[in-house]
Amino acid sequence: MGKYMSNWLPPEWCEHECTWITWPRNKSDWPSKFNPIPCVYAEIVRALTISEKVKIILPTMSSINSGVKEFLFKYPISPQMVEFVYIETNRSWIRDYGPIYIAGQCDGDPGLKMLDFRFNGWGKYYNYNYDNLVNKEIYNYDSSIPIISSDVVLEGGSIDVNGSGSLITSESCLLNKDNPRNPSMTKEDYEELFYSHFGVDDIIWLKGKLNGDDTDGHVDELARFVNDDTILVAYERDPLDINYAVLQDNLDILCKTRFNIRKIPLPSSLIYFDGQVLPASYLNFYICNHAVLVPTFNDVNDREALTIFDNIFPGKKVIGINCVDLLLGLGSIHCATMQQPKVY
């Protein structure tokens, strides 16, 4: 299970108690294109609430809240499957500042613990103070799950686990010097952190990042575990594409591991907004209790990607959600969600 047996980070496909979402309100993240964003979030909530509760973080302003609720319940969403939690936030990308839940293992404590890592705006943005306090506010809302705070900056999108002792991360993010998270930490320091907090003893370090990725190389754009022994990895067919070399390097690294490697192409064409390449990747999917939510991009490769997910997850419904507009905020479905696992 891992070098340290007291903690275990459940993989995303373990049953969820609920999914956390922060309702979007920062219009500057989607310049001139904010209007469609609540519709995309509503589609995500609608898909999730088929099988699990969704806890939606709203700001404390009642005028905003009433409008969100009126809008949301125009969709076929059961109010019993939605719980609203009132917390101030800066952005809606809860994957990177929200709680990371671990379970006790082999120490007589099977319950959940909430890990509260620091968040510093991906090392580049100044307006993150509310986001950095979200986990403590969640604990204030419901103190039944113990909280463990850390001085380390760690974003949920920068790691992925298989629940059997292995973790994927990237050097371009955690060891980034231009947008530093923890300037004094070495690769060995991070590995010790993963050993002690997540119960892993096998760490795979990828090298680079997608062009346009504002997070400096989160693995939820690059490579994801889809079961105990299989990794789904993004690749680019065109050797002249700007992402080809980086993704080939990552593929070479993964092919030297013990895991089965399944490739999934990027969209066939780069997606731009205002001259900027956007980080479009089918790897930003989210596994919920009954389904896999997959971003689509109005691209000819959408169907191929959805077919690959159908083959990998035969017991789950694969739901494609158009994320072209959402992508303008430099994130997608996985970035917008955080699972709270159920522990028996």
MOQUIPE-V169742 format. One record per backbone hydrogen bond with DSSP energy under -1.0 kcal/mol. CO is the residue of the C=O (numbers start at 1). NH is the residue of the N-H. E is the energy in kcal/mol with one decimal. If there is no record, write none. Layout:
co: [CO/CO]
nh: [NH/NH]
e: [E/E]
This chain:
co: [6/8/11/15/18/19/20/21/25/26/27/30/34/36/37/38/39/40/41/42/43/44/45/48/48/53/54/55/56/57/58/61/62/63/64/65/66/67/68/69/71/72/75/78/79/81/83/85/92/93/94/100/102/103/111/113/114/115/116/118/121/121/126/128/130/131/133/134/135/136/137/138/146/148/152/155/156/157/160/165/165/166/167/168/169/170/171/173/182/186/187/188/189/190/191/192/193/194/195/198/202/204/206/210/213/218/219/219/222/224/229/230/230/231/232/233/235/238/241/243/244/245/246/247/248/249/250/251/254/260/262/264/271/273/276/278/281/284/286/290/291/292/293/294/296/299/301/302/303/304/305/306/307/308/309/313/317/319/321/323/325/326/327/332/334/335/338/340/340]
nh: [105/103/14/342/340/55/338/57/27/29/30/33/37/40/41/42/43/44/45/46/47/48/49/51/52/19/83/21/85/23/87/65/66/67/68/69/70/71/72/73/74/75/77/81/82/54/56/58/94/96/98/115/113/8/104/102/148/100/150/154/124/125/128/132/133/134/137/138/139/140/141/142/114/116/118/158/159/220/168/201/202/162/204/160/206/174/175/176/185/190/191/192/193/194/195/196/197/198/199/9/167/169/171/213/216/221/222/223/234/232/260/226/227/262/224/264/266/241/244/247/248/249/250/251/252/253/254/255/257/231/233/235/278/276/273/280/284/334/293/317/288/319/286/321/323/302/305/306/307/308/309/310/311/312/313/316/292/294/296/327/328/329/330/336/337/95/20/17/18]
e: [-1.3/-3.2/-1.8/-2.9/-2.6/-2.6/-1.4/-3.2/-1.3/-1.7/-1.2/-2.2/-1.8/-1.6/-2.3/-2.4/-1.9/-2.0/-2.7/-2.8/-2.1/-2.4/-2.6/-2.0/-1.6/-1.9/-2.4/-2.5/-2.6/-2.2/-2.3/-2.0/-2.4/-1.1/-2.1/-2.5/-2.2/-2.2/-3.1/-2.2/-1.4/-1.7/-2.7/-1.9/-1.4/-2.6/-2.7/-2.8/-2.1/-1.6/-2.7/-2.9/-2.5/-1.5/-1.6/-2.4/-3.1/-1.6/-2.4/-1.6/-1.9/-1.9/-1.3/-2.3/-1.3/-1.3/-2.0/-2.5/-2.2/-2.2/-1.8/-2.3/-3.3/-3.0/-2.4/-1.9/-1.1/-1.4/-2.8/-2.2/-1.8/-1.6/-3.1/-1.4/-2.9/-1.9/-1.9/-1.4/-2.1/-2.1/-2.3/-2.2/-2.0/-2.6/-2.5/-2.4/-2.6/-1.9/-1.0/-1.4/-2.3/-2.4/-2.8/-2.0/-1.3/-1.4/-1.1/-2.1/-2.8/-3.2/-2.9/-2.3/-1.1/-2.8/-2.5/-2.4/-1.5/-1.9/-1.4/-2.2/-2.3/-2.3/-2.2/-2.3/-2.5/-2.0/-2.4/-2.4/-1.7/-2.8/-2.9/-1.9/-3.2/-2.0/-2.2/-2.0/-1.2/-1.7/-3.0/-2.2/-2.8/-2.7/-2.1/-2.6/-2.9/-1.8/-2.5/-2.6/-2.1/-2.0/-2.1/-2.2/-2.0/-2.0/-2.6/-1.6/-2.5/-2.8/-2.3/-2.5/-1.3/-1.8/-2.5/-1.3/-1.3/-2.1/-3.2/-3.5/-1.4]
